[in-house]
Amino acid sequence: DWIEFEEIADLEERAKSQFFEKVHEEVVQKTQEAAKEREFQSVKAAADVVHE
């Protein structure tokens, strides 16, 4: 009986781990996409152009 309990517990822990890994991957992907969008919104200033 104890061996069966351990196997079930391992499967439950593995399922939880996979869920959190998937959520983490989605968060990382969204963060990277947001960073790319911000990169394109900025414009470099030229050193020889000065507006007063």
N, CA, C and O atoms as a CHARMM CRD file, in Angstrom:
* protein
*
  208
    1    1 ASP  N      0.82300  -1.20400   0.00000 PROA 1      0.00000
    2    1 ASP  CA     0.00000   0.00000   0.00000 PROA 1      0.00000
    3    1 ASP  C      0.86600   1.26700   0.00000 PROA 1      0.00000
    4    1 ASP  O      0.56000   2.22700  -0.70700 PROA 1      0.00000
    5    2 TRP  N      1.92700   1.26900   0.77700 PROA 2      0.00000
    6    2 TRP  CA     2.76700   2.45700   0.88800 PROA 2      0.00000
    7    2 TRP  C      3.43400   2.80700  -0.45000 PROA 2      0.00000
    8    2 TRP  O      3.54900   3.98200  -0.79700 PROA 2      0.00000
    9    3 ILE  N      3.87000   1.79400  -1.19300 PROA 3      0.00000
   10    3 ILE  CA     4.52300   2.03700  -2.48400 PROA 3      0.00000
   11    3 ILE  C      3.54500   2.71200  -3.44200 PROA 3      0.00000
   12    3 ILE  O      3.92100   3.64700  -4.14900 PROA 3      0.00000
   13    4 GLU  N      2.30100   2.25200  -3.47400 PROA 4      0.00000
   14    4 GLU  CA     1.30100   2.86700  -4.34200 PROA 4      0.00000
   15    4 GLU  C      1.06300   4.32300  -3.94300 PROA 4      0.00000
   16    4 GLU  O      0.89900   5.18200  -4.80900 PROA 4      0.00000
   17    5 PHE  N      1.04300   4.60400  -2.65200 PROA 5      0.00000
   18    5 PHE  CA     0.84400   5.97100  -2.17200 PROA 5      0.00000
   19    5 PHE  C      1.98200   6.87500  -2.65200 PROA 5      0.00000
   20    5 PHE  O      1.73900   7.99800  -3.09300 PROA 5      0.00000
   21    6 GLU  N      3.20600   6.39300  -2.56800 PROA 6      0.00000
   22    6 GLU  CA     4.34700   7.19700  -2.99800 PROA 6      0.00000
   23    6 GLU  C      4.26700   7.50100  -4.48700 PROA 6      0.00000
   24    6 GLU  O      4.55800   8.62300  -4.90100 PROA 6      0.00000
   25    7 GLU  N      3.87800   6.52500  -5.29600 PROA 7      0.00000
   26    7 GLU  CA     3.77600   6.75000  -6.73300 PROA 7      0.00000
   27    7 GLU  C      2.72100   7.80000  -7.04400 PROA 7      0.00000
   28    7 GLU  O      2.94200   8.66100  -7.89500 PROA 7      0.00000
   29    8 ILE  N      1.58700   7.74300  -6.37500 PROA 8      0.00000
   30    8 ILE  CA     0.53100   8.72500  -6.59400 PROA 8      0.00000
   31    8 ILE  C      1.01800  10.10900  -6.17900 PROA 8      0.00000
   32    8 ILE  O      0.78300  11.08700  -6.88900 PROA 8      0.00000
   33    9 ALA  N      1.68600  10.19600  -5.05100 PROA 9      0.00000
   34    9 ALA  CA     2.20200  11.47700  -4.57900 PROA 9      0.00000
   35    9 ALA  C      3.19900  12.05200  -5.58400 PROA 9      0.00000
   36    9 ALA  O      3.18300  13.25500  -5.84400 PROA 9      0.00000
   37   10 ASP  N      4.05500  11.22100  -6.14500 PROA 10     0.00000
   38   10 ASP  CA     5.02600  11.69000  -7.12700 PROA 10     0.00000
   39   10 ASP  C      4.32200  12.24800  -8.36000 PROA 10     0.00000
   40   10 ASP  O      4.72800  13.28500  -8.88500 PROA 10     0.00000
   41   11 LEU  N      3.28200  11.57800  -8.82400 PROA 11     0.00000
   42   11 LEU  CA     2.54700  12.05300  -9.99200 PROA 11     0.00000
   43   11 LEU  C      1.88700  13.39900  -9.71000 PROA 11     0.00000
   44   11 LEU  O      1.86900  14.27600 -10.57400 PROA 11     0.00000
   45   12 GLU  N      1.34700  13.56500  -8.51200 PROA 12     0.00000
   46   12 GLU  CA     0.71900  14.83800  -8.15400 PROA 12     0.00000
   47   12 GLU  C      1.75100  15.95700  -8.11100 PROA 12     0.00000
   48   12 GLU  O      1.49300  17.05600  -8.60200 PROA 12     0.00000
   49   13 GLU  N      2.90600  15.69300  -7.53400 PROA 13     0.00000
   50   13 GLU  CA     3.96000  16.70600  -7.46300 PROA 13     0.00000
   51   13 GLU  C      4.46100  17.05800  -8.85700 PROA 13     0.00000
   52   13 GLU  O      4.71500  18.22700  -9.14900 PROA 13     0.00000
   53   14 ARG  N      4.60300  16.06600  -9.70900 PROA 14     0.00000
   54   14 ARG  CA     5.07600  16.30200 -11.06900 PROA 14     0.00000
   55   14 ARG  C      4.07500  17.17300 -11.82600 PROA 14     0.00000
   56   14 ARG  O      4.47200  18.07500 -12.56300 PROA 14     0.00000
   57   15 ALA  N      2.78300  16.90900 -11.64800 PROA 15     0.00000
   58   15 ALA  CA     1.75600  17.70700 -12.31700 PROA 15     0.00000
   59   15 ALA  C      1.82000  19.15600 -11.85200 PROA 15     0.00000
   60   15 ALA  O      1.70300  20.07000 -12.66900 PROA 15     0.00000
   61   16 LYS  N      2.00100  19.37800 -10.56000 PROA 16     0.00000
   62   16 LYS  CA     2.11600  20.73800 -10.03300 PROA 16     0.00000
   63   16 LYS  C      3.34600  21.42100 -10.62100 PROA 16     0.00000
   64   16 LYS  O      3.28400  22.58300 -11.02300 PROA 16     0.00000
   65   17 SER  N      4.44700  20.70800 -10.67000 PROA 17     0.00000
   66   17 SER  CA     5.69000  21.26600 -11.18200 PROA 17     0.00000
   67   17 SER  C      5.52800  21.67000 -12.64500 PROA 17     0.00000
   68   17 SER  O      5.95800  22.75300 -13.04100 PROA 17     0.00000
   69   18 GLN  N      4.91200  20.80700 -13.44500 PROA 18     0.00000
   70   18 GLN  CA     4.71900  21.11300 -14.85900 PROA 18     0.00000
   71   18 GLN  C      3.82400  22.33100 -15.03200 PROA 18     0.00000
   72   18 GLN  O      4.05700  23.15400 -15.91700 PROA 18     0.00000
   73   19 PHE  N      2.79700  22.45100 -14.18900 PROA 19     0.00000
   74   19 PHE  CA     1.90500  23.60900 -14.26500 PROA 19     0.00000
   75   19 PHE  C      2.68100  24.89600 -14.01500 PROA 19     0.00000
   76   19 PHE  O      2.55800  25.85400 -14.77800 PROA 19     0.00000
   77   20 PHE  N      3.47800  24.92200 -12.94800 PROA 20     0.00000
   78   20 PHE  CA     4.21900  26.13200 -12.61600 PROA 20     0.00000
   79   20 PHE  C      5.29400  26.43200 -13.65500 PROA 20     0.00000
   80   20 PHE  O      5.56500  27.59900 -13.94000 PROA 20     0.00000
   81   21 GLU  N      5.90800  25.40200 -14.22200 PROA 21     0.00000
   82   21 GLU  CA     6.90400  25.62800 -15.27100 PROA 21     0.00000
   83   21 GLU  C      6.25000  26.25500 -16.49500 PROA 21     0.00000
   84   21 GLU  O      6.81700  27.15700 -17.11100 PROA 21     0.00000
   85   22 LYS  N      5.05400  25.77800 -16.84900 PROA 22     0.00000
   86   22 LYS  CA     4.35400  26.33200 -18.01400 PROA 22     0.00000
   87   22 LYS  C      3.98200  27.79100 -17.76500 PROA 22     0.00000
   88   22 LYS  O      4.16400  28.63400 -18.64300 PROA 22     0.00000
   89   23 VAL  N      3.46500  28.09100 -16.58100 PROA 23     0.00000
   90   23 VAL  CA     3.10600  29.47100 -16.24400 PROA 23     0.00000
   91   23 VAL  C      4.35200  30.35100 -16.28200 PROA 23     0.00000
   92   23 VAL  O      4.30900  31.46900 -16.79500 PROA 23     0.00000
   93   24 HSD  N      5.45600  29.85000 -15.74200 PROA 24     0.00000
   94   24 HSD  CA     6.71000  30.61500 -15.74000 PROA 24     0.00000
   95   24 HSD  C      7.16100  30.90800 -17.17200 PROA 24     0.00000
   96   24 HSD  O      7.57300  32.02800 -17.47500 PROA 24     0.00000
   97   25 GLU  N      7.08500  29.90800 -18.05200 PROA 25     0.00000
   98   25 GLU  CA     7.48200  30.10700 -19.44500 PROA 25     0.00000
   99   25 GLU  C      6.62000  31.17600 -20.10700 PROA 25     0.00000
  100   25 GLU  O      7.12900  32.00300 -20.86400 PROA 25     0.00000
  101   26 GLU  N      5.30700  31.16500 -19.82500 PROA 26     0.00000
  102   26 GLU  CA     4.40900  32.16000 -20.40700 PROA 26     0.00000
  103   26 GLU  C      4.75300  33.56100 -19.91500 PROA 26     0.00000
  104   26 GLU  O      4.72800  34.51600 -20.69100 PROA 26     0.00000
  105   27 VAL  N      5.07000  33.68700 -18.64100 PROA 27     0.00000
  106   27 VAL  CA     5.43200  34.99500 -18.07800 PROA 27     0.00000
  107   27 VAL  C      6.72500  35.49400 -18.71300 PROA 27     0.00000
  108   27 VAL  O      6.82800  36.66700 -19.07100 PROA 27     0.00000
  109   28 VAL  N      7.70200  34.62000 -18.85200 PROA 28     0.00000
  110   28 VAL  CA     8.98100  35.00400 -19.46500 PROA 28     0.00000
  111   28 VAL  C      8.75600  35.44200 -20.90900 PROA 28     0.00000
  112   28 VAL  O      9.31800  36.44300 -21.35300 PROA 28     0.00000
  113   29 GLN  N      7.93300  34.69100 -21.64200 PROA 29     0.00000
  114   29 GLN  CA     7.66800  35.03000 -23.04100 PROA 29     0.00000
  115   29 GLN  C      6.98100  36.39200 -23.15100 PROA 29     0.00000
  116   29 GLN  O      7.35200  37.20400 -23.99900 PROA 29     0.00000
  117   30 LYS  N      5.98800  36.64800 -22.30700 PROA 30     0.00000
  118   30 LYS  CA     5.29300  37.94300 -22.34600 PROA 30     0.00000
  119   30 LYS  C      6.24100  39.07700 -21.98700 PROA 30     0.00000
  120   30 LYS  O      6.16700  40.15600 -22.57500 PROA 30     0.00000
  121   31 THR  N      7.12200  38.84600 -21.03500 PROA 31     0.00000
  122   31 THR  CA     8.08400  39.86700 -20.63000 PROA 31     0.00000
  123   31 THR  C      9.04200  40.17900 -21.77500 PROA 31     0.00000
  124   31 THR  O      9.36000  41.34200 -22.02800 PROA 31     0.00000
  125   32 GLN  N      9.49800  39.14300 -22.46200 PROA 32     0.00000
  126   32 GLN  CA    10.41200  39.34900 -23.58700 PROA 32     0.00000
  127   32 GLN  C      9.71800  40.08900 -24.72300 PROA 32     0.00000
  128   32 GLN  O     10.31800  40.96300 -25.34900 PROA 32     0.00000
  129   33 GLU  N      8.45200  39.74500 -24.99900 PROA 33     0.00000
  130   33 GLU  CA     7.70500  40.42900 -26.05100 PROA 33     0.00000
  131   33 GLU  C      7.51700  41.90500 -25.70400 PROA 33     0.00000
  132   33 GLU  O      7.65100  42.77000 -26.57000 PROA 33     0.00000
  133   34 ALA  N      7.20900  42.18900 -24.44700 PROA 34     0.00000
  134   34 ALA  CA     7.03300  43.57600 -24.01100 PROA 34     0.00000
  135   34 ALA  C      8.34700  44.34600 -24.14400 PROA 34     0.00000
  136   34 ALA  O      8.34600  45.51400 -24.53200 PROA 34     0.00000
  137   35 ALA  N      9.44900  43.70500 -23.82700 PROA 35     0.00000
  138   35 ALA  CA    10.76100  44.35400 -23.94200 PROA 35     0.00000
  139   35 ALA  C     11.06800  44.67200 -25.40200 PROA 35     0.00000
  140   35 ALA  O     11.61100  45.73600 -25.69900 PROA 35     0.00000
  141   36 LYS  N     10.73100  43.77300 -26.30900 PROA 36     0.00000
  142   36 LYS  CA    10.96700  44.01900 -27.73600 PROA 36     0.00000
  143   36 LYS  C     10.13000  45.19400 -28.21900 PROA 36     0.00000
  144   36 LYS  O     10.61300  46.02300 -28.99000 PROA 36     0.00000
  145   37 GLU  N      8.86900  45.27300 -27.76800 PROA 37     0.00000
  146   37 GLU  CA     8.00700  46.38300 -28.17100 PROA 37     0.00000
  147   37 GLU  C      8.58600  47.70900 -27.69200 PROA 37     0.00000
  148   37 GLU  O      8.56100  48.69500 -28.42700 PROA 37     0.00000
  149   38 ARG  N      9.10000  47.74200 -26.48400 PROA 38     0.00000
  150   38 ARG  CA     9.68300  48.96900 -25.94500 PROA 38     0.00000
  151   38 ARG  C     10.92100  49.37500 -26.73500 PROA 38     0.00000
  152   38 ARG  O     11.17000  50.56600 -26.91700 PROA 38     0.00000
  153   39 GLU  N     11.69000  48.41800 -27.20000 PROA 39     0.00000
  154   39 GLU  CA    12.89800  48.73100 -27.96600 PROA 39     0.00000
  155   39 GLU  C     12.54900  49.49000 -29.23900 PROA 39     0.00000
  156   39 GLU  O     13.27100  50.41200 -29.62000 PROA 39     0.00000
  157   40 PHE  N     11.46700  49.12600 -29.90000 PROA 40     0.00000
  158   40 PHE  CA    11.09900  49.76200 -31.15500 PROA 40     0.00000
  159   40 PHE  C     10.43800  51.12500 -30.94700 PROA 40     0.00000
  160   40 PHE  O     10.37800  51.92300 -31.88300 PROA 40     0.00000
  161   41 GLN  N      9.95000  51.40200 -29.76000 PROA 41     0.00000
  162   41 GLN  CA     9.28800  52.67000 -29.50500 PROA 41     0.00000
  163   41 GLN  C     10.27700  53.79100 -29.21700 PROA 41     0.00000
  164   41 GLN  O      9.90200  54.96200 -29.28300 PROA 41     0.00000
  165   42 SER  N     11.50600  53.47400 -28.90600 PROA 42     0.00000
  166   42 SER  CA    12.49100  54.50600 -28.59700 PROA 42     0.00000
  167   42 SER  C     13.22400  54.94100 -29.86300 PROA 42     0.00000
  168   42 SER  O     13.36400  54.17000 -30.81300 PROA 42     0.00000
  169   43 VAL  N     13.68100  56.17500 -29.85800 PROA 43     0.00000
  170   43 VAL  CA    14.40200  56.72400 -31.00400 PROA 43     0.00000
  171   43 VAL  C     15.71800  57.30100 -30.49900 PROA 43     0.00000
  172   43 VAL  O     15.74500  58.03000 -29.50800 PROA 43     0.00000
  173   44 LYS  N     16.80100  56.97400 -31.18200 PROA 44     0.00000
  174   44 LYS  CA    18.10100  57.50800 -30.79700 PROA 44     0.00000
  175   44 LYS  C     18.18500  58.98100 -31.18300 PROA 44     0.00000
  176   44 LYS  O     17.70400  59.38600 -32.24100 PROA 44     0.00000
  177   45 ALA  N     18.79300  59.76200 -30.32700 PROA 45     0.00000
  178   45 ALA  CA    18.99800  61.18500 -30.60500 PROA 45     0.00000
  179   45 ALA  C     20.35800  61.35800 -31.26300 PROA 45     0.00000
  180   45 ALA  O     21.33900  60.73400 -30.85900 PROA 45     0.00000
  181   46 ALA  N     20.40500  62.19800 -32.26500 PROA 46     0.00000
  182   46 ALA  CA    21.66800  62.46900 -32.93600 PROA 46     0.00000
  183   46 ALA  C     22.44800  63.50100 -32.12700 PROA 46     0.00000
  184   46 ALA  O     21.86200  64.43500 -31.57900 PROA 46     0.00000
  185   47 ALA  N     23.74900  63.33700 -32.05300 PROA 47     0.00000
  186   47 ALA  CA    24.58900  64.22800 -31.25400 PROA 47     0.00000
  187   47 ALA  C     24.69700  65.61800 -31.88200 PROA 47     0.00000
  188   47 ALA  O     24.90200  66.59800 -31.16700 PROA 47     0.00000
  189   48 ASP  N     24.56200  65.71900 -33.21600 PROA 48     0.00000
  190   48 ASP  CA    24.74600  67.00300 -33.88000 PROA 48     0.00000
  191   48 ASP  C     23.45400  67.82000 -33.98900 PROA 48     0.00000
  192   48 ASP  O     23.49300  68.94200 -34.49200 PROA 48     0.00000
  193   49 VAL  N     22.33600  67.30300 -33.54300 PROA 49     0.00000
  194   49 VAL  CA    21.06800  68.03300 -33.62000 PROA 49     0.00000
  195   49 VAL  C     20.68400  68.49600 -32.22300 PROA 49     0.00000
  196   49 VAL  O     20.47100  67.68200 -31.32400 PROA 49     0.00000
  197   50 VAL  N     20.59700  69.81900 -32.04700 PROA 50     0.00000
  198   50 VAL  CA    20.23000  70.37900 -30.74500 PROA 50     0.00000
  199   50 VAL  C     19.08200  71.36100 -30.95800 PROA 50     0.00000
  200   50 VAL  O     19.20600  72.30300 -31.74100 PROA 50     0.00000
  201   51 HSD  N     17.97100  71.14400 -30.26700 PROA 51     0.00000
  202   51 HSD  CA    16.82900  72.06900 -30.35100 PROA 51     0.00000
  203   51 HSD  C     16.76900  72.87300 -29.06900 PROA 51     0.00000
  204   51 HSD  O     16.79300  72.31300 -27.97300 PROA 51     0.00000
  205   52 GLU  N     16.69000  74.19900 -29.20900 PROA 52     0.00000
  206   52 GLU  CA    16.63000  75.05200 -28.01700 PROA 52     0.00000
  207   52 GLU  C     15.29600  75.73500 -27.92400 PROA 52     0.00000
  208   52 GLU  O     15.05600  76.49500 -26.98700 PROA 52     0.00000
